[in-house]
Amino acid sequence: MRTGAALIALGTFFTRYFGLGYWSIIDVFITLIGITSIGVAVRLFTKSHSVERKLLKQLEVELASDAVEKRLADAIQAHRFGSF
């Protein structure tokens, strides 16, 4: 997102500093790349945020006291029978 904002600032700076002309096409491309970069960053952030929420919910279920006690009991049971 910072790169996109920097590219937008750079493109608008060049347009304002040099004015409109033949080089304005490059300035527009720089600005469009910045806008695209911010759009992609927001899209990827929302995807990763939703995956993170799902994983946190799954982790809460796995770390619930009942689930931990069951896994501990299973491990103790397996250790008792595995030692014979």
PyMOL commands that set and color helices and strands:
alter all, ss='L'
color gray80, all
select helices_A, chain A and resi 2-18+24-62+65-82
alter helices_A, ss='H'
color red, helices_A
deselect
rebuild
show_as cartoon
